[in-house]
């Protein structure tokens, strides 16, 4: 799954969003990419929820925002990420 994700990101079909989830960048992305993004987002949500539940005073939204900032920061040049206005930009 990780290879498929990296391939989709490198092809400009998927990118990191501000909320810590993946997004489909290209409207012509196939069903396979959409399913991949959905599956990974479900896994991320479960992970974020577990972290929030284990950290006193932290909400799911807090974890999502922190994860989004980290993932966008780690994205290599050339991949798509959401900017502060929610638009897709190439890093």
KEKOL-231086 format. One line per field, with one value per residue (C-alpha): residue number from 1; residue in three letters; y, x, z. Coordinates in Angstrom, 2 decimals. Each point is the difference from the previous one (the first is absolute). Layout:
i: [NUM / ...]
aa: [ALA / ...]
Y: [Y / ...]
X: [X / ...]
Z: [Z / ...]
***
This chain:
i: [1 / 2 / 3 / 4 / 5 / 6 / 7 / 8 / 9 / 10 / 11 / 12 / 13 / 14 / 15 / 16 / 17 / 18 / 19 / 20 / 21 / 22 / 23 / 24 / 25 / 26 / 27 / 28 / 29 / 30 / 31 / 32 / 33 / 34 / 35 / 36 / 37 / 38 / 39 / 40 / 41 / 42 / 43 / 44 / 45 / 46 / 47 / 48 / 49 / 50 / 51 / 52 / 53 / 54 / 55 / 56 / 57 / 58 / 59 / 60 / 61 / 62 / 63 / 64 / 65 / 66 / 67 / 68 / 69 / 70 / 71 / 72 / 73 / 74 / 75 / 76 / 77 / 78 / 79 / 80 / 81 / 82 / 83 / 84 / 85 / 86 / 87 / 88 / 89 / 90 / 91]
aa: [UNK / UNK / UNK / UNK / UNK / UNK / UNK / UNK / UNK / UNK / UNK / UNK / UNK / UNK / UNK / UNK / UNK / UNK / UNK / UNK / UNK / UNK / UNK / UNK / UNK / UNK / UNK / UNK / UNK / UNK / UNK / UNK / UNK / UNK / UNK / UNK / UNK / UNK / UNK / UNK / UNK / UNK / UNK / UNK / UNK / UNK / UNK / UNK / UNK / UNK / UNK / UNK / UNK / UNK / UNK / UNK / UNK / UNK / UNK / UNK / UNK / UNK / UNK / UNK / UNK / UNK / UNK / UNK / UNK / UNK / UNK / UNK / UNK / UNK / UNK / UNK / UNK / UNK / UNK / UNK / UNK / UNK / UNK / UNK / UNK / UNK / UNK / UNK / UNK / UNK / UNK]
Y: [0.00 / 2.38 / -0.39 / 0.68 / 3.11 / 1.33 / -0.70 / 1.91 / 2.95 / 0.06 / -0.03 / 3.00 / -2.01 / 0.23 / 2.42 / 0.90 / 2.15 / 2.43 / -2.27 / -2.89 / -1.99 / -0.74 / 1.65 / -0.80 / 2.79 / -0.84 / -0.26 / -2.62 / -2.35 / -3.48 / -2.00 / -1.84 / 3.25 / 1.10 / -3.33 / 0.16 / 3.49 / -1.04 / -3.10 / 1.91 / 2.76 / -2.55 / -1.39 / 3.47 / 0.95 / -3.10 / 0.82 / 3.66 / -0.99 / -2.40 / 2.72 / 2.51 / -2.51 / -0.72 / 3.66 / 1.90 / 3.31 / -0.74 / -0.28 / -1.89 / 3.35 / 1.00 / -3.18 / 0.39 / 3.53 / -1.03 / -3.00 / 2.14 / 2.48 / -2.81 / -1.85 / 3.15 / 0.93 / -3.42 / -0.05 / 0.12 / 2.71 / -0.57 / -1.62 / 1.71 / 1.34 / 2.25 / 3.58 / 2.07 / 0.92 / -3.65 / 0.17 / -2.68 / 1.24 / -1.79 / 0.12]
X: [0.00 / 2.86 / 1.44 / -3.38 / -0.38 / 3.43 / -0.66 / -3.31 / 1.63 / 2.91 / -2.48 / -1.86 / -3.17 / 0.06 / 1.33 / 0.15 / -2.77 / 0.10 / -2.21 / 2.47 / -1.78 / 0.72 / -1.93 / -0.58 / 1.71 / -1.02 / -3.67 / 0.88 / 1.59 / -1.33 / -2.10 / 3.10 / 1.58 / -3.22 / -0.28 / 3.64 / -0.45 / -3.17 / 1.64 / 3.06 / -2.18 / -2.01 / 3.25 / 1.29 / -3.23 / 0.22 / 3.61 / -0.77 / -2.93 / 2.18 / 2.59 / -2.64 / -1.57 / 3.38 / 0.94 / -1.86 / -1.44 / 0.50 / -2.78 / -0.14 / 0.03 / 3.21 / 1.74 / -1.27 / 1.40 / 3.36 / 0.21 / -0.93 / 2.78 / 2.55 / -1.04 / 0.01 / 3.39 / 1.40 / -1.44 / 2.82 / 0.29 / -2.28 / -2.84 / -3.34 / -1.07 / -2.80 / 0.89 / -1.59 / -2.95 / -0.64 / 1.28 / 2.27 / 3.52 / 3.11 / 2.64]
Z: [0.00 / 0.78 / -3.50 / -1.60 / 2.16 / -0.91 / -3.68 / 0.16 / 1.74 / -2.44 / -2.91 / 1.45 / 0.65 / 3.77 / 2.55 / 3.67 / 1.43 / 2.90 / 2.08 / -0.01 / -2.67 / -3.63 / -2.76 / -3.64 / -1.93 / -3.53 / -0.90 / -2.59 / 2.55 / -0.36 / 2.39 / 1.21 / 1.19 / 1.69 / 1.81 / 1.05 / 1.42 / 1.82 / 1.49 / 1.20 / 1.45 / 2.01 / 1.41 / 0.79 / 1.76 / 2.19 / 0.84 / 0.72 / 2.20 / 2.00 / 0.54 / 1.07 / 2.39 / 1.57 / 0.42 / 2.70 / -1.12 / -3.69 / -2.53 / -3.27 / -1.81 / 1.82 / -1.15 / -3.56 / -0.29 / 1.48 / -2.33 / -3.00 / 0.75 / 0.43 / -3.14 / -2.11 / 1.42 / -0.89 / -3.52 / -2.56 / -2.61 / -2.95 / 1.92 / 0.56 / 3.37 / 1.17 / 0.76 / 2.76 / -2.24 / -0.85 / -3.58 / -1.41 / -0.64 / -1.12 / 2.70]
***
